[in-house]
Structures are given as structure tokens and as C-alpha cells.
Amino acid sequence: MSPPADLVAISVPTPYAVGRVNCYLLPGEPLTLIDTGPSSTEARAALEAGLAEEGVSLADVELVLLTHQHSDHEGLAGAVREASGCVVGAHADVVELLGDYPAGLAREDAYQAEIMQLHGVPAETVEALRIVSRGFHGFGASLTVDLPLDDGELVTAGGRTLRAAYRPGHSPSDTLYVDEEHGLAFAGDHLLAHISSNPIAHRPLRGEADPRRRPATLPGYLDSLARTAELGLDVVHPGHGEPIHDPRRLVGERIARQQARTAQVREAVSAGPLSAHAIARSMWGDVAIRQAYLTLSEVLGALDVLAAEHLVVELESAGGLEYAAA
């Protein structure tokens, strides 16, 4: 069935390399926004202008649904709520983090610093990246989530029935909103047409936050992608970039890319034992310094896959952890 024509994508600027973020207006009842953009003057002006083109304002919004915890998607949700008194919905696991976002980001920074130190990133690089991260904290904002959603739960939004589908990987709170009647989904950063989403080694939202027992992000992300392919969707509306009209094919490409990256890491480990950061340096050179945590997350994800297949072993070293071929 063809989707209704009332779906509106509002493009909002962000301070991040990924570029502008898509905020989706669903004009039916309740009037709904899916994601809001970051907390900045420029983003708010763009969001308000996009709404005005559709004859509505922030004060008219009745429901905000968030796809995940990142500030370029949640930053303006509190401002929308303040202007309209709307309900805010998000995955249940992210309620505590969003309730005190600055404290949550501080915990995230500390966790990522521990991960980097454990896996061989030099102390000066760790400190430089923490300073950079703190500079972006202001683009997120605390808010109360009064509609916590569990996997599979239904919500009425913009005249549609959407099913919340939990898809952790890029972040631990990634949630699709699936319109099963019309064969479409709003996917945040779970699946993007122009770039492959990085499965970032985030601090867990529940349970222990021991860097030595971090969740296996890439295996989880691959499982999430496979489950998305099984939905049989006709189109996916992503958090960045253009709509995806053949999501099953793109999922296949993303899985193949991750398999190729994992093979690269396996080859690098054959020269081991090496730290995960040393593996990243061997693959990306100086990029693994400028983007130390993103490249480290890529390598750790691949190592998780290889460890599950008993192809690598984790070794204690004087500086932390190293990896070698099994």
C-alpha cells in the first residue's frame, strides 16, 4: 500500500560531521514530530520555519517520538515540550539518561575514556577527545520522557499506528517506528543511505558499566539489521539523508561491509598481539588519532565478532588489553 502523502521531512542543521538531521512531521492526530534536532538557535529556527510552511508551530505539537539518545535527535525536545506541553515518547531504557542529560553525558565521557585507556589510546589523545566531547554537550538537553516505550509497543502518532521496534547497535537506545499498514519506518541512525552507521561502544543504559565487560556492539547491530530486513519494508525514512527505497538490499550491503571490515581486523590481528588502538592505527593511520573513539569502536566491534567465532583471544598486557589470533 502506498504511504499517505502527509509525511513531511524538515531538515535541520547540526554541528556534527554527519550534517543535517531529518525531523519528521506527521500532521494527523496527535500532531507528531519524530526527532527534533539539536539544541541550538540555528536548529530551532529551521525547525520552526519548516513547521510554519505546513501551517503549524511548536505550540501545536502534541507528541514527540525520539529514535535514540544522541543530541542531534533529542536536543530540542525539551523546548518543544515547553512550547506545547506535548507528550514525549522514547525507548524505556533511555528515560534515566535523558532525565539528567548533562550527568549522563559526563558518565558517558568517563566510560569512553576508560575504554580508550584500556585499549591502548595514548593519555594525551584521550584527554583531547574528552575536551572536544565536552564542547558538544550543550547541543543536548534534559527532558522528561512520559511515554516510555518497550519493544513491540504500539503508539498512535499523526493519524497512524506505529510500532516501536528496538534495534540497538549504533546506540543502545535505537528505536524504529514502524508503520506496518503502509510498509514504512522511521529509523533514526539505524540505517542511512549515504554512510554506514558506526556501532559505537556506548556506556550501557542498564546493568553494569564495566569497560572490561562492555556489550558486544557489532554482533548486536548485525542482528538488529537482519531483523529490520525481515520486516519487508518498502521505504525507510532515516535520520540523515534521503529515503531508502530498497532497505533489504541496503541492509545486505551494510552487513557485507561489516564482514569485510571484520576480515581486515582479523588480518591485522595475525601480526599480534596488538591493542585495539594499534589495530586501528594499522588500518586508518592518523585518522585513528583524530577519530580515536570511532575507529576504536569499529575495531572492538569486529573483535567481538571474531571472539564469538573463537578466532581471536584477549590477552592482559601491562597497559591494558591486547588481541591475538586464536
C-alpha positions, 0 to 999 in steps of 0.5 A, spaced: 500 500 500 502 506 498 504 511 504 499 517 505 502 523 502 502 527 509 509 525 511 513 531 511 521 531 512 524 538 515 531 538 515 535 541 520 542 543 521 547 540 526 554 541 528 556 534 527 560 531 521 554 527 519 550 534 517 543 535 517 538 531 521 531 529 518 525 531 523 519 528 521 512 531 521 506 527 521 500 532 521 494 527 523 492 526 530 496 527 535 500 532 531 507 528 531 514 530 530 519 524 530 526 527 532 527 534 533 534 536 532 539 539 536 539 544 541 541 550 538 538 557 535 540 555 528 536 548 529 530 551 532 529 556 527 529 551 521 525 547 525 520 552 526 520 555 519 519 548 516 513 547 521 510 554 519 510 552 511 505 546 513 501 551 517 503 549 524 508 551 530 511 548 536 505 550 540 501 545 536 505 539 537 502 534 541 507 528 541 514 527 540 517 520 538 525 520 539 529 514 535 535 514 540 539 518 545 544 522 541 543 530 541 542 531 534 535 527 535 533 529 542 536 536 543 530 540 542 525 536 545 525 539 551 523 546 548 518 543 544 515 540 550 515 547 553 512 550 547 506 545 547 506 541 553 506 535 548 507 528 550 514 525 549 515 518 547 522 514 547 525 507 548 524 505 556 531 504 557 533 511 555 528 515 560 534 515 566 539 518 561 535 523 558 532 525 565 539 528 567 542 529 560 548 533 562 550 527 568 549 522 563 553 525 558 559 526 563 558 518 565 558 517 558 565 521 557 568 517 563 566 510 560 569 512 553 575 514 556 576 508 560 575 504 554 580 508 550 585 507 556 584 500 556 585 499 549 591 502 548 589 510 546 595 514 548 593 519 555 594 525 551 589 523 545 584 521 550 584 527 554 583 531 547 577 527 545 574 528 552 575 536 551 572 536 544 566 531 547 565 536 552 564 542 547 558 538 544 554 537 550 550 543 550 547 541 543 543 536 548 538 537 553 534 534 559 527 532 558 522 528 561 520 522 557 512 520 559 511 515 554 516 510 555 516 505 550 518 497 550 519 493 544 513 491 540 509 497 543 504 500 539 503 508 539 498 512 535 502 518 532 499 523 526 493 519 524 497 512 524 499 506 528 506 505 529 510 500 532 516 501 536 521 496 534 528 496 538 534 495 534 540 497 538 547 497 535 549 504 533 546 506 540 543 502 545 537 506 545 535 505 537 528 505 536 524 504 529 517 506 528 514 502 524 508 503 520 506 496 518 499 498 514 503 502 509 510 498 509 514 504 512 519 506 518 522 511 521 529 509 523 533 514 526 541 512 525 539 505 524 540 505 517 542 511 512 543 511 505 549 515 504 554 512 510 554 506 514 552 507 521 558 506 526 556 501 532 559 505 537 561 502 544 556 506 548 556 506 556 550 501 557 543 504 559 542 498 564 546 493 568 553 494 569 558 499 566 564 495 566 569 497 560 572 490 561 565 487 560 562 492 555 556 489 550 558 486 544 556 492 539 557 489 532 554 482 533 548 486 536 547 491 530 548 485 525 542 482 528 538 488 529 539 489 521 537 482 519 531 483 523 529 490 520 530 486 513 525 481 515 520 486 516 519 487 508 519 494 508 518 498 502 521 505 504 525 507 510 525 514 512 532 515 516 535 520 520 540 523 515 539 523 508 534 521 503 529 515 503 531 508 502 527 505 497 530 498 497 532 497 505 533 489 504 538 490 499 541 496 503 541 492 509 545 486 505 550 491 503 551 494 510 552 487 513 557 485 507 561 491 509 561 489 516 564 482 514 569 485 510 571 490 515 571 484 520 576 480 515 581 486 515 581 486 523 582 479 523 588 480 518 591 485 522 590 481 528 595 475 525 601 480 526 599 480 534 598 481 539 596 488 538 591 493 542 585 495 539 588 502 538 594 499 534 589 495 530 586 501 528 592 505 527 594 499 522 588 500 518 586 508 518 593 511 520 592 518 523 585 518 522 585 513 528 588 519 532 583 524 530 577 519 530 580 515 536 573 513 539 570 511 532 575 507 529 576 504 536 569 502 536 569 499 529 575 495 531 572 492 538 566 491 534 569 486 529 573 483 535 567 481 538 565 478 532 571 474 531 571 472 539 564 469 538 567 465 532 573 463 537 578 466 532 581 471 536 583 471 544 584 477 549 590 477 552 592 482 559 598 486 557 601 491 562 597 497 559 591 494 558 588 489 553 591 486 547 588 481 541 591 475 538 589 470 533 586 464 536 
